[in-house]
């Protein structure tokens, strides 16, 4: 006797695997890339500057005007994969961490400020 739906579970599992694979492929396109700043210092961070390493100048602050990152907090920023210069400053504009030539991969980068 022929069972017409015998292969249905196998087909459904196969489609689920293909869908998950496609979702991972699209997720690694750089759209999910970024820098996550983790503030492990004793200071509140009021200014974050990030620029491609090829830029001559730091550029604008990446935080909103009233936004801060308190000790123990973290904040993620959407950036394209590539090589970046990173700088974090206190509310008095004292640099507490500066990193040059940081490679940000598709999977992102965790920037620990201590």
C-alpha positions as CSV (number, residue, x, y, z in Angstrom):
1,X,0.0,0.0,0.0
2,X,1.4,3.5,-1.0
3,X,1.5,6.2,1.7
4,X,1.5,9.5,-0.2
5,X,2.6,11.7,2.8
6,X,5.5,9.4,3.9
7,X,8.1,11.9,2.7
8,X,6.4,15.0,4.0
9,X,8.3,15.2,7.3
10,X,11.6,14.8,5.5
11,X,10.7,17.6,3.0
12,X,9.6,19.9,5.8
13,X,12.9,19.3,7.7
14,X,14.8,20.0,4.5
15,X,13.0,23.2,3.9
16,X,13.6,24.3,7.5
17,X,17.4,23.6,7.1
18,X,17.5,25.6,3.8
19,X,15.6,28.6,5.4
20,X,17.9,28.6,8.4
21,X,21.0,28.5,6.1
22,X,19.6,31.4,4.0
23,X,18.9,33.5,7.2
24,X,22.5,33.0,8.4
25,X,23.8,34.0,5.0
26,X,21.9,37.2,4.9
27,X,22.8,37.9,8.5
28,X,26.5,37.9,7.8
29,X,26.3,40.5,5.0
30,X,27.6,43.2,7.3
31,X,24.2,44.5,8.4
32,X,24.5,42.9,11.8
33,X,28.1,43.9,12.1
34,X,29.0,46.5,14.8
35,X,31.0,47.5,17.7
36,X,29.8,46.8,21.3
37,X,31.4,49.1,23.8
38,X,31.5,47.6,27.3
39,X,32.4,50.2,30.0
40,X,34.4,48.4,32.7
41,X,36.1,51.7,33.7
42,X,35.2,53.8,36.8
43,X,34.2,56.7,34.6
44,X,31.0,57.6,32.7
45,X,31.6,57.7,29.0
46,X,30.0,60.8,27.4
47,X,31.7,60.8,24.0
48,X,32.4,58.0,21.6
49,X,34.2,58.6,18.4
50,X,34.8,56.0,15.7
51,X,36.1,56.6,12.2
52,X,37.5,54.4,9.5
53,X,41.2,54.0,10.0
54,X,41.8,55.7,6.6
55,X,40.1,59.0,7.8
56,X,42.3,61.8,9.0
57,X,39.8,63.1,11.5
58,X,37.7,61.5,14.3
59,X,34.4,62.9,13.1
60,X,31.2,63.3,15.2
61,X,30.3,61.8,18.6
62,X,28.3,58.6,18.1
63,X,26.2,59.1,21.3
64,X,23.1,61.3,21.4
65,X,23.6,64.6,23.1
66,X,22.2,63.5,26.5
67,X,23.3,59.9,26.2
68,X,26.1,58.4,28.4
69,X,27.5,54.9,29.1
70,X,27.8,54.4,32.8
71,X,30.3,52.1,34.4
72,X,29.1,48.5,34.0
73,X,26.9,49.4,31.0
74,X,27.4,48.7,27.3
75,X,26.2,50.1,24.0
76,X,26.2,48.7,20.5
77,X,26.9,50.8,17.4
78,X,26.2,49.8,13.8
79,X,29.4,50.0,11.7
80,X,30.5,48.4,8.5
81,X,33.1,45.7,8.7
82,X,36.6,47.0,8.2
83,X,39.4,48.7,10.0
84,X,38.4,51.4,12.5
85,X,39.9,53.8,15.0
86,X,38.0,54.0,18.4
87,X,38.1,56.6,21.1
88,X,36.0,56.9,24.4
89,X,36.0,60.1,26.5
90,X,34.6,61.2,29.8
91,X,32.2,64.1,30.2
92,X,35.2,66.4,30.7
93,X,36.5,65.1,27.3
94,X,39.4,63.2,28.8
95,X,40.3,60.2,26.7
96,X,40.0,57.0,28.7
97,X,40.5,54.6,25.9
98,X,41.8,54.9,22.3
99,X,42.4,52.0,19.9
100,X,43.8,52.3,16.4
101,X,43.6,50.0,13.5
102,X,40.9,47.7,15.0
103,X,39.5,45.2,12.6
104,X,35.7,44.8,12.9
105,X,34.7,41.5,11.2
106,X,31.2,40.7,9.9
107,X,30.5,39.1,13.3
108,X,31.2,42.3,15.2
109,X,33.8,43.5,17.7
110,X,33.6,43.8,21.5
111,X,35.4,46.9,22.7
112,X,36.2,46.7,26.4
113,X,37.0,50.0,28.0
114,X,38.8,49.6,31.3
